[in-house]
Amino acid sequence: MLPELPPLPALTRAEGEFVDAYLEVVDLLGRINPSRTSHTYGALRAAQALVSRAAALRDALTLMHMRGESEVHADTLARALRTLDGERRTGRVTVPGDQVS
């Protein structure tokens, strides 16, 4: 049986969309990362999808701004990202360290 995940912190709908869109962009960047990909076709497809996901991220931030949500509550959003496996997902965007053979 899988361990129970901690609950997501209370987020506005726009904050939730912001976090979701951010993680989708991160996932796509991880698939495009030249140090982690092995096929151009998969990277190409991820790059094509990145355009619409970046627009969704922009739209979520625009909605937050229009609703008067002028501050990003970094601690709360970081908890949400950790709950949604954000640390592993963002790790795929980085360049792996040197491996000694």
C-alpha positions in Angstrom: 0.0 0.0 0.0 1.3 3.5 -0.9 2.0 5.9 1.9 -0.6 8.7 2.3 0.5 11.9 0.8 0.2 15.1 2.9 -2.8 17.2 1.8 -2.3 20.1 -0.5 -2.3 23.5 1.2 -5.4 25.6 0.6 -4.9 27.4 -2.8 -7.1 29.7 -4.8 -8.2 28.2 -8.1 -5.8 30.4 -10.0 -2.9 29.4 -7.7 -3.8 25.7 -8.3 -3.8 26.4 -12.1 -0.5 28.2 -11.7 1.1 25.3 -9.9 -0.3 22.7 -12.4 0.8 24.7 -15.4 4.2 25.3 -13.9 4.7 21.6 -13.4 3.5 20.8 -16.9 6.1 23.2 -18.3 8.8 21.7 -16.1 7.9 18.1 -17.3 8.1 19.3 -20.9 11.5 21.0 -20.3 12.7 17.8 -18.7 11.8 15.9 -21.9 13.6 18.5 -24.0 16.7 18.6 -21.8 19.5 17.7 -24.2 21.5 16.1 -21.4 18.6 13.7 -20.6 16.9 12.9 -23.9 18.0 10.3 -26.5 15.6 11.0 -29.4 14.9 14.2 -31.3 11.3 13.3 -32.0 10.3 13.1 -28.4 12.1 16.4 -27.7 10.4 18.0 -30.7 7.0 16.9 -29.5 7.7 18.3 -26.0 8.9 21.6 -27.5 5.7 21.9 -29.6 3.6 21.2 -26.5 5.6 23.7 -24.5 4.0 26.6 -26.3 0.5 25.9 -25.2 1.6 25.0 -21.6 3.5 28.2 -21.4 0.4 30.1 -22.5 -1.6 28.3 -19.8 1.0 29.3 -17.2 0.8 32.9 -18.4 -3.0 32.8 -18.3 -3.0 31.5 -14.7 -0.7 34.3 -13.6 -2.8 36.8 -15.5 -5.9 35.6 -13.8 -4.2 35.9 -10.4 -3.2 39.4 -11.2 -6.7 40.4 -12.4 -8.2 39.0 -9.3 -6.0 41.2 -7.1 -3.7 38.3 -6.1 -0.6 40.5 -6.4 1.6 38.4 -4.2 2.9 34.9 -4.7 2.9 33.0 -1.5 6.1 31.1 -2.1 6.1 29.0 1.1 2.5 27.8 0.4 3.2 27.1 -3.3 6.4 25.3 -2.4 4.5 23.0 -0.1 2.1 22.3 -3.0 5.0 21.6 -5.4 6.6 19.2 -2.9 3.3 17.4 -2.4 3.0 17.1 -6.2 6.5 15.6 -6.6 7.9 18.9 -7.8 11.4 18.2 -6.5 11.8 15.1 -8.7 10.1 16.7 -11.6 12.3 19.8 -11.6 15.4 17.7 -11.2 15.0 16.5 -14.7 15.5 20.0 -16.0 19.1 20.2 -14.5 22.3 18.9 -16.1 23.3 15.6 -14.4 26.6 15.6 -12.6 29.7 14.0 -14.0 29.8 10.2 -13.6 33.1 8.6 -13.0 33.5 5.4 -15.0 
